[in-house]
C-alpha cells in the first residue's frame, strides 16, 4: 500500500501569517489582549452576529455552552447526536449531565428532529445538534421544539464555518453556537475556537468563565486580579494573541476556501448522479453546506476505503459513532438509523487543495470499486469519464 498522495485533509495557512505572528511574538504581549479582541470583532462581523467569544479550542466553546445550559441543575439531561467528534459529548458528561441519544438521518448523519421531541423530559436542559460535514441540520424545527419546551439549543458548528441556513450564516440561529479553528478546519488558528451566544447576558457570563471567573475589564484597581469579586469559578479557556493573529489572517480566505470545497462537491454530485453503486449524502435544501466533508455511502465501505488507499487516495469515516464507547455506556439505546449511516458512510477528499485531475481520479476510483449494480464495470468507468468531461 502506498501512502495517500491525495490527502483527505490539508492545513491552509496564509502567507501573511508569518509577518503577523512575528509582530505578536516580539510585541511583548503574547497572551490574551488586543489581537484576540480584534479577532473576535472580525469573526463576529463575518458571520453577522453582535459578539463572538474566542477560546482556546472548539471543545472549550462546547464546554461553556453546556455549563451555562445546565446551570448546576441536578440530574440534567442533554439530547445529543452520536455522529460527531468525541468533543461534542465529552462536554456533556464533564458538566455532570446525562446524554440522551437522538437518532440521525441515515444519509446525512444529522440529528433527526422526529426522534428529538419524544425524548424531552423535565430534566432536559439542551438539545445539541451537529452539522455533519458542514451540511446544516433542520435548525428551525429543532429550535421550535426546544423553545416550545423552554430548553436551550446548542449548535456544534465545528464543521460548518461558512455554511448558511435559510440565507443566514450558521451562527445566527441557536442559543449557543460553537466553532472550531483546529488545524484542519476551514479556518485554523493552529488550535482555537469561538462561542457565539444569542443572549448578551450569556456572552458576558462566558467571558468571565473563560478566564477563571475574573473580570479582566474591571476598573478601579491597578491590579485586575483585585478589581472585582469572583462570583463563579471558571476555567483557563482563553485564546492568546499568537493564535488570534493566525486566525485573523486565515479568516480573510474563508470565502475562497469554502467556494473551492463547494465546487469540488458539486463536481462529485454530477459524477455520482447516474451511478447505482454510490449514494452521496444530500445537502439540506434550506441551506448551503460548507462542504468540509464530502460523504458518500457504499455497501462495501471498508473494502472501498482500502482500495482508495491502495490507489493513493485517503478516505475515512472521520468520526465514529460516540454511543458505542465505554465512556458513554450508561446512555446506550437503540439507534437504527445511526446503525445504517455508520455501516456505509465514507468521506473522500473534497478540499481546496484538489486539482481537477485529482478530483477526477477520486471519482473514477470510487465508482470503479464501490459495490452494487453496476459493479465497477468498464462501462461504469467509461460513463463517469464522460460525466467528468461534460458535467
N, C-alpha and C positions, 0 to 999 in steps of 0.2 A: 504494500500500500504506500502510495506517495503522499507526502504532506500536501494538504489542500493548497492549490495555487489561486483559487478564488475563495477568499475568506467570507465567512458569514458576518463578521463584524470587523470594523476598522476605525481607529481613532481619528477624528477630524481635529486638526489643530491649525488655527490661522497663523500666517506668518507674523502678524503683528503681535502675537503673544510674547515673543522673545523680548521685544522692547518694553512691553507693558509689565512683564514680570521683573525685568531688570530695574525698571523705575521703582517698583514697590520694594524689592529686596534691599535696595540701597537708600530708601527713603527714611529709614529709622523707625518705621511703624509698619509691622507686618501682620499684626493681629486684626481684630475686628475694628474697622474705622471707616473713614470716608469712602474708601473704594467699595466696601460692602454696601453702604447706603446708595452709592451710585449704581451698583449692580441691581439692587432692589428696585430703584426707580426705572432703570432701563427695562427690566423684566416685566414690571407691572404695566408699563406703557405698551410693551409689545403684545401682551395678551389682553389688554383692555380692562384692567382692574385697578381699584384705587390704591391698594397696598399689597406688597408681597414681602414675605419674611424669609430671608436667606439663612440656611442652616448648613451643617457640615455633611449631610447626606440625605437622600430621599427617605431612608429609614427613620431618621430623626424627625423629619416632617410628619411621617405617618404616626410615630410615637406621640408627638404633641397632639395631633388630631384625635387620636384615641383617648389620650389623657383628658383632654377638655370635654370630649363627648361623654365619657364615663363619669367624670367629675366625682370620683370617690364612691359611686353607688355600689352597695354590696350586691353580689350575685349578678352583676351586669352581664348582658349578652350583646354581642355584635354579630349581625348576619353578614357573612362574607363568602367569597368565592374560593374554591380550591385551586383554580387555574391561574397561578400567579407566582411571582418570586416569593421565597420564604419570608422576605422582609415584611410583606403585607400582613401576614398572620402572626408572626412573632411579635409584632407591635400590639396586637390584641392581647395575647396571653401575658406579655410582660407588663401590661397595665392591669392585670388581675381579672380580666374578663373571660367569659366563655365564648368560644366560636360556635356559631350555628351555621352549618354549611347550606347555602343555596345551591341549586343545580345550575348548569350552564347550557347555553345553546350548543348543540353538538357539532355545528360547523364553525361558528365564530369563536367559541370558547368564552364569550362574555356571559356575565351573570344573567339568568333568565328571570325577568320580573314576575312571571306567573308563579315561580316557586318561592318568591320572597314573601309575599303578603301573608300566606298561612303560617309563616314562621315567627311573626311578630307577637311578642308577649309583653306583659307589663314590665319585664326586665330588659327589654330591648333598648339599647341606647343609641345605636347607629346601624346603618347599612353601608357596607363597604363594597364599592364597585371598582373593577379594574378594566381599563380599555385595552384588551389584549392586542398586542402588536401595534397599538395606536388607533385601532378601529373603535369609534365611540360606542358605548353602551346605549341602551334606551334610557337616556338620562331623565327625560320628562316623566316617564312612567314611574321610575324608581323614586324620584323626588316627590311625586304626587302621593305615592304610597307612604313614604316616610312622613311627609308633612301632615297627612291625614291622621297619623298616629302620634305625632309630636316627637319623632326621633330624628337624629341628625343623619346627614348623608356625607360620606367621605368618598372622594374620588382618588384612587391611586392612579395618577396620570404619568407614571414613570415612563411609559411607552408613548405617550400621547402629546408631547410638546409639538405644537404646530398643527394639531388636528382641530377640526371645528365640528360643532353640533348646531343644527338649525341656524347656520350663518354666524355663530358666535364662537370665539376661540374657547377651547377647553380651558377651564379655569374660571369661567364666569357663571357657573351654574349651581354648584353644590355648596354646602356649609363649609366644607374643608376640601381643598384640592392639593395633593402632594405631588411635586415634580422631583425628578432626579437628574443630576448632572454628573453621574458616574461616568467612567472612562469611555464607554462605548455608546453612550446615549447620543441623540441628535445634536445636542449641545453639551459639551463637557467643561467642567471646571477642574478636571482630574478626579475630584470627588466633591460632592456637594448636593444640596437640594434646596427646595423652596416650598413654603406652605402659604397658600392663599386662603384667607378666612373671609367668609361673606360678611360677618358682623365685625364692626370695628372693635368692639369690646373683646372678642376672641383674639383678634390680632394683637391687641395691647397685652393681653394676658400671656400669649405665647412669646411675645418679645421679652417679657420678664423671665419666663421659664427657660428660654434657650441659654441664659447665662446665670444659672444658679437661683434665679428669682430676684436678682439685683437690678434696680433701675439705673441703667448707665447714663440716662439723660437727666437724672435728678439734679437740681440746683441747690444752692445754699451751703455747699461744703467744698473745701479744696480737695477732698478725697471722696471719690464717687462711692467707695465701699462703705463710707459712713453717712452717705447722704440721705438714705431712707431705710426704713424697716423692711426686712424680707418677710413678706406675708405668706408666701408659698414656696417651699423648697423646689428648686428647679434642676436643670441639667447643664452639662457643658456641650451644647449643641450648636454654638455659633459658627458662622463661616468666617474665614480670615481674609485679609486684603489680597494675599497672593492668589488664592483660588478665585476670588471675586474678579481680579484683573483678567485671569484666563477666561472666565465665564463671559465677561463683558465683550471681549474681542471675538470669541466664538459665536456669541449670540447674534452678531451682525450678519452671520452667514446662515441663519436658521431658514429663511425663506428659500434660499438656493438649495440647501441640503434637503429639505422636505420635498421640494419640487423634483429633485433628482430621484429620490425614493419613489415618489408617486409616478413619475414617468416610467421607471422600471417595472413598477407594479402593474401599470396599465398595459405594458408590453406583455407581461406574463398572462394577464387576463385574456388578451387576444390569442396568445399562443395555446392556452389550455381550453379555450372556449368550446372547441369542437372535438375534444377528446373525452373518451368514456372512462379512462383509467386514472384521471387526475381530477380532483374537485378542489377548486380554490375557495377559501373562506370568503363569503360575500361581504362587501362593505355595507355599513349601515346606510340605507337610502336617505336618512335625515342628517347625515354628516359626511365629512371627508376625513379619511384616515391619514395619519402622519406616515403610515407605511414603514414604521420602524422594523417590523417583521412582515414577511410575506408567508402566509400559512397555507399549506395545501393538505389534502387528505389523500392517502393511498392505502389500499388494502394490505400491501406488503411493505409498510412503512419502514420497518427495521432493515429489511433487505435493500430497499431503495436507498436508505441513508448510507449503508455500506457501499453500494455501487457508486453513489455520488462521490464518496470519499476516495474510492479507488480511481476515479476519473478526475481527481484533483479539485473537487467541489465540496466545500464544507457545508454540512447541513446538520440540524439539531432540533430536538424538541424545545430547546432553550430553557423552559421551566417544566418541571414535572408536577403533577398534582400534589398539593400540600397535604391533603387529608390522609394519605397513606403513611405519613411519617409517624414514628413512635411519639414524637413530641406532641402530636395532636390526637393521640389515640382516644382520649376520653370523649371526643366530639364526633366520632365516626358515625355516619349514617349512609343509607343507600343513595347513590347519585348516578342513575343510569345514563344520563346524557353526558356526564363527565367521563364515564367509562368509555362511551363511544368516541368522544373527542380525543381522549388521551391514547386510545388504541391506534388511531390513524393519523394524527396531526404531525406535520413536519414543516420546519421553517427553512427556506432556501435563501441564498444571497439576494438582496434587493437594494443594497446601499448605493450611496453617491459615488463610490469608487468603481462601480461596474462599467466596463466599456460595452459597446454594442455587441461586439463579438463574444464577450464573456457571457452576457445575458442570453444570447442565442445558444451558446454552448450549454448553459444551465438548463434552459427549456428543452432542448433536444435530448439531453441526458435524462431528465426527469421522465419525459414521455417514453423514451426507449425502455426504461427499466421499471416504471410503475406497473403494477399488476392490474388486471381487469381487462375487459374487452374494449378495444383491441389490444392484444398482449405485446406491446412494444415491437410490432412488426416493422418490416422495412417500409410498408405502405404508411404506417403511422408516422414514421420519421420523415418520410417524404412530404406528408401532409403538413407537419409542423414547419418544415423548411419553407414551404410555400406560404404559410401564415406569417412566418418571421420576415419573409421578403416583402410581403404586401400588407401585413396587418399593422 
